Amino acid sequence: MSFIIKKKASRSAARRGILQTNHGSIQTPFFMPIATRGAVKSVSTDDLVGLGAQIVLSNTYHLYLRPGLPIIKSAGGLHQFMNWSGPILTDSGGFQIFSLAKLRKVTNKGVNFQDDVDGTKHFLTPQKAITIQKTLGSDIAMVLDECIGYPASKKKATEAVKRTTAWAKQSKKIKTGGKVFGIIQGSVYQDLRLKSLKEITALNFDGYAIGGLAVGEPIQKMYKVLDWVCPKLPVDKPRYLMGLGKPEQIVEAVKRGIDMFDCVIPTRNARHGMFYVYKNKSLRGEFYQQINIKLAKFKTDQKPIDKACNCYTCQNYSRSYLRHLFLINESLGWRLATIHNLHFYLQLMERIRKSI
């Protein structure tokens, strides 16, 4: 078995397991730092190893456009190109086409889109999306799906479910050597979510992602979708909630049976001087707070961001110094904040695993 459940929680649907990949095993539930273009912004792969990151997520859309597949292929694949020996999950590029492309036209055959930087035109099919990820050397490849925003009409959501299923069937024709995950769509409509779930799980992918969430819908609607979908997903396959999220949302999603997460929040907020700090040892209620290091009250504060934190930043630098770095736009500040916030998120996942 490539995915083994080691323990199940007694009071929720949370589970703890091990996911085997071509580049090592991963303890679940886990969080993936975002290495969009082959790098987690402002930190090195050595930093990621030191932080205990088990896997990173890279972006098929961006890497396909820049630096391009020939360059990555000449390096021996994405692992060698970015000097990362652990597992890599790559998305299909569907969300980026949905959110970034200046000009796109979705057809049953694929997506015509225009590069958001230089305007060049491209055509992405379900088979091509998987082939690109095979060239990258992905440990976990995502099928091409049609991601729609919120709110969406039921007609539009129905069309997206139909297309996502058709594309998933085409994706199955390409063998990657790694794992391939199917994606369940359906917006916030229960019947569509269950229809998509039935159709995608019938294709027997290596794992299943819940897509089309964290795209603007109220958080309670997102939880409701998870309550519909998670109990009906195969027990013996990993479950991935794409693009989530805030710490308390991760905790709630794990309780519903989700195993995998990714989000730009910890690294993006770090670049704006926002630091995550635990308020208490439990994971209930408001268990953390965010500190805006740019505030004047930290001007002479010689304490670390979090005195209980053992990350490199907290062990070596004060709030006063970090505030100084941000006020002078020194990139070291972004790096130190990113190290701390990733440590917070990765430690959060470790605490969650231990609580199951």
Secondary structure, DSSP 4 states (H G I P E B T S, - for coil): --EEEEEE-SSSS-EEEEEEETTEEEEESEEE-B-TTSS-TT--HHHHHHHT---EEEEHHHHHHTT-HHHHHHTTSHHHHHT--S-EEEE-SHHHHHHT-SSEEEETTEEEEE-TTT--EEEE-HHHHHHHHHHHT-SEEEPP-----SS--HHHHHHHHHHHHHHHHHHTTS--SSEEEEEE--TT-HHHHHHHHHHHHTT--SEEEE-S-SSS--HHHHHHHHHHHGGGS-TTS-EEETT---HHHHHHHHHTT--EEE-SHHHHHHTTTEEEEESSSS-SSS-EEEEETTSGGGTT--S-S-TT--SHHHHH--HHHHHHHHHTT-HHHHHHHHHHHHHHHHHHHHHHHHH-
